[in-house]
Amino acid sequence: MGLGRPAVTAAVELVDVRKRFPAGAVALDGVSLAVPEGRVLVLLGTSGSGKTTALKTINRLVEPDSGEVIVLGRPLLAWDPIELRRRTGYVIQEAGLIPHFTVERNVALVPELLGWPEARRAARARELLALVGLDAARFAPLRPAQLSGGERQRVGIARALAADPPLMLMDEPFGALDPLTRRRLQEEFRGLQSRLGKTVVLVTHDVSEAFRLGDEVAVMDRGRLLQRGAPGQIRESPQPGFVADFIAAALP
């Protein structure tokens, strides 16, 4: 008898997760998904589809009403929220940099909170600036206001990688950029991911971006996960109804 494939470990699991906000809106309606280690899952949908809420349940920025969330092998409620967030890289639109910190200190923020010595923090910041294509000698002493949008986003990615987290959460990370910068950073992100092998959950409303960046894509609408699969599978065989209409409207 031949040996079967080894089981793939999930870095993140959501099991029948539900969330209703106080005003009554249903944000998540029984969402279940698993993200294998080292893979990129893109949550794709329109505004209000629940994709960002699903992302935020993973680092406890949103507490679900019911269901189970498991992160890095531990139930969500077993994590101290601060410890969890320090183990999770988080990238948002416009990078969310601290304006009065230098680029170097922004990148080294989590290592600083973790008590790394100053020399180690500085070395790590400069290493990561080089990794995302920014010359450390030039950019390390600058403030965020002195950077372009694309440069700020690169710094945001470097900051999220600073403590070498196994898991990256990215919420519309390239959404505010012009098309040329956006495409260039998407390509650089894929190159980084192929070298670093992080587990990534990325939120976007951009179908082309989802198909370009995701190992798998999960299409959401009104708090429900409607279809999940490889980009080619969803492109060629979208579920009839919302998914098919959404894909057809976005692609030529």
N, C-alpha and C positions, 0 to 999 in steps of 0.2 A: 504494500500500500504506500502511495506517495505521500510526502509530507505536504500539508496545506500551507498556505501563505501565513506568515506571522501576523497576529492581530495588530491593527493600526491603533495606536493610542490617541484618544481624543484629548486635545489641550483644553477645549471648551465644549460643554454640553448644556443645552437648554432643553428641558423636558416639560412640555405642556405649560409653558409660562404665560401667565395672564397679568394684565395691568390695566386698570381703569383709573383715570385721573379724577380728582375731586369734582370737577365740573360735569363729569359723567361720560366724557369721551373714552371709548375703548381704544387703548394704544396697542395692546398685545392680546390676541385672542387664541390662546392655545398654541403658541409657537414652540416647535421642537426642532432642534438641529444639533449637529456635532461637527466640530472643526478638527480634523486630524492634525497632529503635530507637524510643523514645517510647511503647512499649506496656506494658501490665501483664499479666504472666502469673502466674496463681495455680496453685501446686502444691497439690493437694487430696488428702487421704487420711487414713487412720486412723494412730494411733501405730504406729511401726515400718514404715510403708509405704516409707520411703526419701526422703521429700520434704525433710526437713531435711538429710540427707546430700547430696542433690543440690544444695541451695542452698549448702552449705559447700564444695563443690568449686569454686564460682565464685570465692571469695576465698581459696582455698588453706588453709582451716581443716581440710579433709579432702583428702588426696592420693589420687586414684583409682589403682586397680591397673592399669587399661588403658583405652584409649579416648583421645579428645582433647577438651580443653576450650579454647575460644577466647573471650577476653574483650576487648571493645573493639578487635577486629581483630588481636589478638596471641595466639599460643598461650600457654596458661597458664604453661608452663615458661619462657617468655621474660620473664615478669614477675618483678621482685623482689617478694616477698610484702608487704613493708612499703609499697612504692610502690603496689601493687595495692590494698591496703586503704585507703590514703589517697585513692584515686580512686573508692572504692566506699562509698556510705552504707550503714550497717548498723544495723538497728533490731531489737531483740529484745524479748520479753515482759518487762514490768516495767522497760523502758528501759535497765537496766544502767548507771545514772549513778554517778559517783564520789561517794561520800557526803560526803567532807570538802571537795569543791569547791563553790563557789557555782553557781547555775544559769547565770550568765553564763560562768563558766570552763568548765563542762561543755559548753555549746554551742560555745564557741570552742576546744575541745580540739585538733581537727585543724588549724585555722589556726595555733594555737600551735606545734604540732609542725612545721608547714611554715615557721615563722619569720616569720609576718606581724607587723608592728608592733602594739604594744598598742592604739593608737587604732583601727586598722583592725579588729582582733579585736573590740573592744568595740562598734564600730558595727555589725559583721556580726551579732553575737550579739543585739543589740537589734532589728535589722531582722527577724531570723528569729523571735524571740519574738513580735513583732507579727504576723508571717505566720501563726503557729500559734495565734493568738488569746490570747496572754498579754501583759498590760501589763508592759513592760520595767521601768518605774520601780518597780513592786511586786515583780516576780518575780526580776529579775536578781540581787539580793543574797541571796536565800534559799538554803538547803541543801535537797537532795532530800527529807530527812525531813520538811520543813515543807510538802510538796506532797501533794495527793491523787493517787490512782492515775492519773486522767485527765490531771492536770497533768504528772506525771512522764513520761507517754507523749508528750505534746505536746513536752516538752523533748527527749526522745529523738529525735523526728522532726526537730526544729530542729537538733540536733547532727549528725544524719546529712546534713543539707543544707548544713552550714556552709561547706564548701569547694567548693560547687556541683558535686558529683560527677555524672557523666552516668548512673551506674547506682546503683540502690537495691536492697538486699537486705533483706527484712523477714520475720522468723521469728515467727509468731504474735504480731504486734505489738499486737493488741487483746484477746488471749485472757484476760487476767487482770482485765478490767474488767467492771463491772456492765452489764446489757443497755442501759440508757439512755445511759450514757457511751460504750459501745462503738459504738452506732448513730450517735451524734453525731460521734464521731471518724472513723468510716467515711465519713460524708457529707463531712466536712471534708477527709479525705484525697483523695476523688475531686475535690473542688473545687481542691485544691492541684495535683493531678496534671494537671488540665485546663489550668491556668495555666503550670505549669513544664515539662511534657512530658518528664519523666524516664522512662528505661527502668526497670521495676520487676519483680522476681521476689519474690513473696510466698507464704509457706507458711501454710496453715491446715488445720484438720480440720473447719471449719464450712462446710457447703454453702451456706447463705444468704449468708455473708460472701464466699465465693468467687464466687458469681453476682453479688453486688452490686458487687464491686471489680474483677473481672478483665475485661480485653478478651478474653482467652482463659483457659480453665481446662484444666489437665492433671491427670487423675485417676491416682493411683499406688496400687499395692498390691504388697507383697512385693518391692519393688525394681524393679518394672516400670511403665512408663508404659502404661496400658491404653487411655485415650481422651483426645483433645485436641480442643477446639473452642470456639466462642463459647458463653457461658453458655446462651443460648436453645437452641442445638443439643443440648447435653448434657442440658438439662432435658427437652426434648421427645423426644430420640432417644438415650437412654443405651444404651451397649453392654450386651447381655444378660449376666447373671451379676453379678459384684461391683459394677460401676458402677451398674447398674439397682437393685440391692438397697440400695446405699449412699444413692443419691439418694432412693429411695422412703422409706427409714427416716428421712430428715432433713427432708423437705418434707411439708407437709400435703396 
